[in-house]
Amino acid sequence: MNLAALNPMSTYPGNRLPGSPNMLSQVNSMVAPASTSSPQSATPPPTAAVTESTPEEPEDPSDGSDSGESTAPPQVANVFVELMLAQLTYQDPTNPVDSTEFVTQMAMFAQVTSMEYMRMTMNALYAVEENNLVVSTEQLIGNTVTAPDDSVTLGPDTLLEGELVLDKDYDNVSIRIYDEFDAEVGTVTLGPQTAGEVSFTLDGNVLGLPAGEYRIEAETVIGDEIGTTPTYFSGVVNSVTLKGQEGLMLDVEGVGMVPLFDISKISAPPTQGGDDTTEDTKL
């Protein structure tokens, strides 16, 4: 007696090697409809699709990441079809997969695909917005901008305009200058100041400092309390640079590289009639 014929699990496709002679007939008997009178219903073997796609499955994720953003969503759908065919092919005939599981899986893959398309769309919009920002920022070249900074370049022929924003009245305000060794090399005394914007000038000829980088500190005194406040410096924009994650950087004369969104004020150049007119612009 053939014991294998009495054991229903002996015909389970998962217990046979994919290259066994009866593989296609067993799979067709599971997947095809009960009525096999139509020749078309028995013709397409599901195992053929699984057999051809199985060796390529490990390469699909890498192909999607290496090719381009536009091919990712279709590959997600292809993976779903391949997994569904494999699940149908190698399911246990005594305990077939519930059809509701396929509906749930299909909804999940559809959600992943839509999210992938949304990500691609957002990346495209971000790239367009970044390009527009670069083009619009180029118009700042030649204009005078003001930004917070405590490190400036000074020299014998340097004339650098600065500004303080005081939150209250102070008995005395001083601008202290430190060299690369953090030694104080100069002081500009502004005296008593009221709350608001206070302008000052660092004249290289008056200070008599050699050309180099200096740290600036604004010292405030009210009674016995001594504190500091941020310093703002103005300069002409020489160039605009896009530096990866740092974003757009402005090369401001006398100040150095300044992030675009640190700019607090923009002044039109004198050739455009902006000698004394300053437009406060928050970027």
C-alpha angles and dihedrals in degrees: 000000000000105000092188090065090058093050110079091195090061088074093049105122091220088065092056130072114253089243096055115127096239096047098103094045092050094049093046090052090055102041102033119083120265092255108069096173092107111081092211094060093058098040105078107068112207090207091062090062092045094046093052096044099041097078090049096051095090090052097050098079092048092046090054094051095045100044109053147294093261095062098054101085095050090050090054088057091047091052090052092052092048093049091048092051091048091049091050092046099049100034120124108260090210091055109026122192116269113251091226089067090061091051091051092048092048091052091050093051091047089053092049091050093050091048090051091052090048091052091051091049093050091050091051092049091048091052092050092048091049091051091049090050092052092050093048093045091055087070088069091069108113093019125111115244133185123217138163112263139147098195122071140162114246133180143153093284097038121121109180124181117216138180140200128202108210120197093201143002118293132198092221138003124194134180110219122197123207129189129221091282090055091248118142108248103167146010134203112198115208097177124208114356136186127224116285136049117344120189126207138171131223107208113192092202093054094044093046094213125157117243113278148093118305136185117230125207127181111212120200126196127195114166108313093336118104121190144150135242131199119269125222124203132195129214144149117273109241100178145348121233131189108216109185112248092003089066124205116358126191121214101220117191112248092004106060130214112358126182112246095237092052090068110111102175138024124199125194115240118257092252088066093051095262100127095124101006116097124181115206108221127177110204 
